[in-house]
Amino acid sequence: MRAVVLTTSYPVSDEDPSGHFVRSSAEALTRSCAEVHVIAAGGSVLDPPHRDGRLVVHRAGGGALFSWPGAVARARESPLRLLSAAPFAAGVLDRLREIGPVDRAVAHWIIPCAWPLLLALPRTPLEVHAHGADVRLLLRAPRAARGAVVSALLRRDARFVFAARALRDALAGSLAPEQARALDLASCVEPPVFDLPPVAGRAAALRREIVKGPRERLAVVACRLIPTKRVELAIEAVRAAGPGLRLVVVGDGPQRGALERLASGGDLDAGSSRGAGVTATSEGSAAVRFTGTLPRREALAWIGAADVLLHPSSHEAAPTVIREARALGVPVIACDAGDVVAWSRSDDGILVADGTAQSLAAALRGI
């Protein structure tokens, strides 16, 4: 059996944190398919396919739009990047022709991977994975356009796999009742699979490096530094929680300079250049370290070193970083987004706080 996986996010190396859950999902396909081809954004359609373990990876271009820190953020920063969507679509169609007939097609993200691109395989069983940003994009679209996309996929007998129940409920709630019922019958909820490399030794070393006394505690935030992640709430909460609490911010993004200024005691909205990356606030407050983007194993080691993972994001589905922290035995303080509240009902290691710095600080004091 041959399968093709289409995605706008796929790691370029073992340590690239982008799209690692897509790779894990594709690797799971190799248990039932002798041949699995992955068509991914980035590179050039002229690049030859290459092996990634048991997977064959084909790059299709479009990296100007479909790369870190995400298509929406990149398009907002430079709308001209939207023009690279057309070459990506052409590259995907070229790669599909090169690969030839397949027995199964899997799209990660409803738009643009399932609709319209994999509609080019009209007779191949289609599985559509919805992760979050794609559903939010549909919810912002006119109702007629949203309904047309879902109808086209339902007519194609697509099977939908939602990363979170909240995503399915939100999309279904925005559709006509008949269409919502059809979507419910054609869908299931499965959080994305992920692999967890061993990081205990490195986590212990990082903890020794930053936690210097028995009364000190370490909180970690690991995410893209974009407005919806609300990292400013974590900085303000750690500051308000009292002395002895250190914060490490793992990740990068367009908000990093503003967040470094806030950690230094400045204004989040004031304009100035990026700081040095390690900021000590006034006496009695927490020290904040910004690591920038790290290889995935190192990012996981920081999470494993922490007393708590802070995740104040306002827009989520099934946040992998929370699931990774719990797999590492690290408690989580998060805000209500996606399926986080549902998870907290069956996992007392996840505490849901209100979306304010004061509520997060109170939760931190309880650790």
For each residue, the residues with C-beta under 8 A, 3 or more apart:
1: 32 33 34 35 103 104
2: 33 34 35 36 37 99 101 102 103 104
3: 29 33 35 36 37 102 103 104 105 106
4: 36 37 38 39 96 99 102 104 105 106 121
5: 22 25 26 29 36 37 38 39 105 106 107 108
6: 38 39 40 92 105 106 107 108 113 114 117 118
7: 10 19 22 38 39 40 41 107 108 109 113
8: 40 41 62 66 71 88 108 109 112 113
9: 18 19 22 40 41 66 108 109
10: 7 18 19 22 23 38 40 41 42 57
11: 14 15 16 17 18 19 20 23 296
12: 16 18 42
13: 16
14: 11 296
15: 11 295 296 297 298
16: 11 12 13 19 20 295 296
17: 11 20 293 294 295 296 299
18: 9 10 11 12 67 68
19: 7 9 10 11 16 22 23 40
20: 11 16 17 23 24 194 195 296
21: 24 25 192 193 194 320
22: 5 7 9 10 19 25 26 38 40 108 192
23: 10 11 19 20 26 27 38 52 55
24: 20 21 27 28 192 193 194 195
25: 5 21 22 28 29 106 108 129 192 193
26: 5 22 23 29 30 36 38 55 106
27: 23 24 30 53 54 55
28: 24 25 31 193
29: 3 5 25 26 32 33 36 104 106
30: 26 27 33 36 54 55
31: 28
32: 1 29
33: 1 2 3 29 30 36 103 104
34: 1 2
35: 1 2 3 56
36: 2 3 4 5 26 29 30 33 54 55 56
37: 2 3 4 5 49 55 56 57 58 99 102
38: 4 5 6 7 10 22 23 26 52 55 56 57 58
39: 4 5 6 7 58 60 92 95 96 99
40: 6 7 8 9 10 19 22 57 58 59 60
41: 7 8 9 10 59 60 61 62 63 65 66 67 88
42: 10 12 59 60 61 62 63 66 67
43: 47 59 60 61 63
44: 47 59 61 91
45: 59 60 61 87 90 91 94 95
46:
47: 43 44 50 59
48:
49: 37 56 57 58
50: 47 56 57
51: 55 56 57
52: 23 38 55 56 57
53: 27
54: 27 30 36
55: 23 26 27 30 36 37 38 51 52
56: 35 36 37 38 49 50 51 52
57: 10 37 38 40 49 50 51 52
58: 37 38 39 40 49 95 98 99
59: 40 41 42 43 44 45 47 91
60: 39 40 41 42 43 45 88 91 92 94 95
61: 41 42 43 44 45 84 87 88 91
62: 8 41 42 65 66 84 85 87 88 91
63: 41 42 43 66 67 84
64: 67 74 81 84
65: 41 62 71 74 75 81 82 84 85 88
66: 8 9 41 42 62 63 71 84 88
67: 18 41 42 63 64 74
68: 18 224 293
69: 73 74 224 225 226 252 253 254
70: 73 74 133 224 226
71: 8 65 66 74 75 133
72: 75 76 133 137
73: 69 70 76 77 224 226 253 254
74: 64 65 67 69 70 71 77 78 81
75: 65 71 72 78 79 81 82
76: 72 73 79
77: 73 74 81 254
78: 74 75 81
79: 75 76 82
80: 83
81: 64 65 74 75 77 78 84
82: 65 75 79 85
83: 80 86
84: 61 62 63 64 65 66 81 87 88
85: 62 65 82 88 89 112
86: 83 89 90
87: 45 61 62 84 90 91
88: 8 41 60 61 62 65 66 84 85 91 92 112
89: 85 86 92 93 112 116 117
90: 45 86 87 93 94
91: 44 45 59 60 61 62 87 88 94 95
92: 6 39 60 88 89 95 96 117
93: 89 90 96 97 117 120
94: 45 60 90 91 97 98
95: 39 45 58 60 91 92 98 99
96: 4 39 92 93 99 120 121
97: 93 94 100
98: 58 94 95
99: 2 4 37 39 58 95 96 102
100: 97
101: 2
102: 2 3 4 37 99 105 121 124
103: 1 2 3 33 124 125
104: 1 2 3 4 29 33 124 125 127
105: 3 4 5 6 102 118 121 124 125 126 127
106: 3 4 5 6 25 26 29 126 127 129
107: 5 6 7 110 113 114 117 118 126 127 128 129
108: 5 6 7 8 9 22 25 113 129 131
109: 7 8 9 112 113 114 129 130 131 133 134
110: 107 113 114 115 128 130 134 135 138 149 153
111: 114 115 134 137 138 149
112: 8 85 88 89 109 115 116 117
113: 6 7 8 107 108 109 110 117 118 128
114: 6 107 109 110 111 117 118 119 126 128 153 158
115: 110 111 112 118 119 149 152 153
116: 89 112 119 120 152
117: 6 89 92 93 107 112 113 114 120
118: 6 105 107 113 114 115 121 124 126
119: 114 115 116 122 152 153 156
120: 93 96 116 117
121: 4 96 102 105 118 124 126
122: 119 156
123:
124: 102 103 104 105 118 121
125: 103 104 105 157 159
126: 105 106 107 114 118 121 153 156 157 158 159
127: 104 105 106 107 158 159 161
128: 107 110 113 114 153 158 159 160 161
129: 25 106 107 108 109 161 163 192
130: 109 110 134 135 160 161 162 163 167 168 171 317
131: 108 109 134 135 163 192 317
132: 135 136 163 164 167 315 316 317 318 338
133: 70 71 72 109 136 137
134: 109 110 111 130 131 137 138
135: 110 130 131 132 138 139 162 167 170 171 317
136: 132 133 139 140 315
137: 72 111 133 134 140 141
138: 110 111 134 135 141 146 149 150 171 174
139: 135 136 146 170 171 174
140: 136 137
141: 137 138 145 146 149
142: 145 146
143: 146 147 174
144: 147 148
145: 141 142 148 149
146: 138 139 141 142 143 149 150 174 175
147: 143 144 150 151 175 176 179
148: 144 145 151 152
149: 110 111 115 138 141 145 146 152 153
150: 138 146 147 153 154 171 175 179 183
151: 147 148 154 155 179
152: 115 116 119 148 149 155 156
153: 110 114 115 119 126 128 149 150 156 158 160
154: 150 151 157 158 179 182 183 186
155: 151 152
156: 119 122 126 152 153
157: 125 126 154 186
158: 114 126 127 128 153 154 186
159: 125 126 127 128 186 187 188
160: 128 130 153 168 183 186 187 188
161: 127 128 129 130 187 188 189 190
162: 130 135 165 167 168 171 187 188 189 190 317
163: 129 130 131 132 167 189 190 191 192 317 318 338
164: 132 167 168 189 191 316 317 318 338 339
165: 162 168 169 189 339 342
166: 169 170 317 338 339 342
167: 130 132 135 162 163 164 170 171 317 338
168: 130 160 162 164 165 171 172 183 184 187 189
169: 165 166 172 173
170: 135 139 166 167 173 174
171: 130 135 138 139 150 162 167 168 174 175 183
172: 168 169 175 180 183 184
173: 169 170 180
174: 138 139 143 146 170 171
175: 146 147 150 171 172 179 180 183
176: 147 179 180
177: 180 181
178: 181 182
179: 147 150 151 154 175 176 182 183
180: 172 173 175 176 177 183 184
181: 177 178 184 185
182: 154 178 179 185 186
183: 150 154 160 168 171 172 175 179 180 186 187
184: 168 172 180 181 187
185: 181 182
186: 154 157 158 159 160 182 183
187: 159 160 161 162 168 183 184
188: 159 160 161 162
189: 161 162 163 164 165 168
190: 161 162 163
191: 163 164 318 323 339
192: 21 22 24 25 129 131 163 318 320
193: 21 24 25 28
194: 20 21 24 320 323 324
195: 20 24
196: 199 300 324 327 328
197: 296 297 300
198: 201
199: 196 202 203 297 300 301 304 328
200: 203 204 304
201: 198 204 205
202: 199 205 206 297 298 301 304
203: 199 200 206 207 301 302 303 304 305 328
204: 200 201 207 208 305
205: 201 202 208 209
206: 202 203 209 210 301 302 305
207: 203 204 210 211 218 305
208: 204 205 211
209: 205 206
210: 206 207 218 246 248 289 305
211: 207 208 216 217 218 246
212: 216
213: 216 244
214:
215: 244
216: 211 212 213 244 245 246
217: 211 244 245 246 307 308 367
218: 207 210 211 245 246 247 248 305 306 307 308
219: 234 238 245 246 247 248 306 307 308 309 310 364
220: 247 248 249 250 302 303 305 306 308 309 310
221: 229 231 234 247 248 249 250 251 309 310 311 312
222: 250 251 299 302 303 309 321
223: 229 231 250 251 311 313 321
224: 68 69 70 73 229 251 252 253
225: 69 229 231 249 251 252 253 254 255 256 259
226: 69 70 73 229 253 254 255
227: 230 255
228: 313 314 315
229: 221 223 224 225 226 253 312 313
230: 227 233 234 312 313 314 335 355
231: 221 223 225 234 235 249 255 259 312
232: 235 236 259 262 268
233: 230 236 237 312 335 355 356 357 360
234: 219 221 230 231 237 238 247 249 310 312 360
235: 231 232 238 239 247 249 259 262 263 288
236: 232 233 239 240 262 357 361
237: 233 234 240 241 310 312 357 358 360 361 364
238: 219 234 235 241 245 246 247 286 288 310 361 364
239: 235 236 281 285 286
240: 236 237 357 358 361
241: 237 238 245 286 361 364 365
242: 245 284 365
243: 284 285 286
244: 213 215 216 217
245: 216 217 218 219 238 241 242 286 364
246: 210 211 216 217 218 219 238 286 287 288 289
247: 218 219 220 221 234 235 238 263 286 287 288 289 310
248: 210 218 219 220 221 288 289 291 302 306
249: 220 221 225 231 234 235 259 288 289 290 291
250: 220 221 222 223 291 294 299 302 303
251: 221 222 223 224 225 291 292 293 299
252: 69 224 225 256 292 293
253: 69 73 224 225 226 229 256
254: 69 73 77 225 226
255: 225 226 227 231 258 259
256: 225 252 253 259 260 274 290 292
257: 260 261 272 273 274 275
258: 255 261 262 268 269 270
259: 225 231 232 235 249 255 256 262 263 268 290
260: 256 257 263 264 274 275 276 277 279 290
261: 257 258 264 266 267 268 270 272 275
262: 232 235 236 258 259 265 266 267 268
263: 235 247 259 260 275 279 281 288 290
264: 260 261 275 279 281
265: 262 281 282
266: 261 262 270 272
267: 261 262 270
268: 232 258 259 261 262
269: 258
270: 258 261 266 267
271:
272: 257 261 266
273: 257
274: 256 257 260
275: 257 260 261 263 264 279 290
276: 260 279
277: 260 289 290 291 292
278: 287 288 289 290
279: 260 263 264 275 276 287 288 289 290
280: 287 288
281: 239 263 264 265 285 286 287 288
282: 265 285
283:
284: 242 243
285: 239 243 281 282
286: 238 239 241 243 245 246 247 281
287: 246 247 278 279 280 281
288: 235 238 246 247 248 249 263 278 279 280 281
289: 210 246 247 248 249 277 278 279
290: 249 256 259 260 263 275 277 278 279
291: 248 249 250 251 277 294 302
292: 251 252 256 277
293: 17 68 251 252
294: 17 250 291 298 299 302
295: 15 16 17 298 299
296: 11 14 15 16 17 20 197 299 300
297: 15 197 199 202 300 301
298: 15 202 294 295 301 302
299: 17 222 250 251 294 295 296 302 303
300: 196 197 199 296 297 303 304 324 328
301: 199 202 203 206 297 298 304 305
302: 203 206 220 222 248 250 291 294 298 299 305 306
303: 203 220 222 250 299 300 306 309 321 324 325 328 330
304: 199 200 202 203 300 301 328 329 330
305: 203 204 206 207 210 218 220 301 302
306: 218 219 220 248 302 303 309 325 330
307: 217 218 219 330 331 367
308: 217 218 219 220 330 331 332 333 364 367
309: 219 220 221 222 303 306 321 322 325 330 331 332 333
310: 219 220 221 234 237 238 247 332 333 334 360 364
311: 221 223 319 321 322 332 333 334 335 340
312: 221 229 230 231 233 234 237 334 335 353 355 360
313: 223 228 229 230 316 319 334 335 337
314: 228 230 335 337 355
315: 132 136 228 337
316: 132 164 313 319 337 338 340
317: 130 131 132 135 162 163 164 166 167 338 339
318: 132 163 164 191 192 323 338 339
319: 311 313 316 322 323 334 337 338 340
320: 21 192 194 323 324
321: 222 223 303 309 311 324 325
322: 309 311 319 325 326 332 334 340 343 350
323: 191 194 318 319 320 326 327
324: 194 196 300 303 320 321 327 328
325: 303 306 309 321 322 328 330 331 332
326: 322 323 329 330 332 347 349 350
327: 196 323 324
328: 196 199 203 300 303 304 324 325
329: 304 326
330: 303 304 306 307 308 309 325 326 349
331: 307 308 309 325 349 350 351 367
332: 308 309 310 311 322 325 326 349 350 351
333: 308 309 310 311 351 353 360 363 364 367
334: 310 311 312 313 319 322 337 340 344 350 351 352 353
335: 230 233 311 312 313 314 340 352 353 354 355 360
336: 340 341 352 355
337: 313 314 315 316 319 334 340
338: 132 163 164 166 167 316 317 318 319
339: 164 165 166 191 317 318 342 343
340: 311 316 319 322 334 335 336 337 343 344 350 352
341: 336 344 345 352
342: 165 166 339 345 346
343: 322 339 340 346 347 350
344: 334 340 341 347 348 350 351 352
345: 341 342
346: 342 343
347: 326 343 344 350
348: 344
349: 326 330 331 332
350: 322 326 331 332 334 340 343 344 347
351: 331 332 333 334 344 363 366
352: 334 335 336 340 341 344
353: 312 333 334 335 356 359 360 362 363
354: 335 359
355: 230 233 312 314 335 336 359
356: 233 353 359 360
357: 233 236 237 240 360 361
358: 237 240 361 362
359: 353 354 355 356 362 363
360: 233 234 237 310 312 333 335 353 356 357 363 364
361: 236 237 238 240 241 357 358 364 365
362: 353 358 359 365 366
363: 333 351 353 359 360 366 367
364: 219 237 238 241 245 308 310 333 360 361 367
365: 241 242 361 362
366: 351 362 363
367: 217 307 308 331 333 363 364
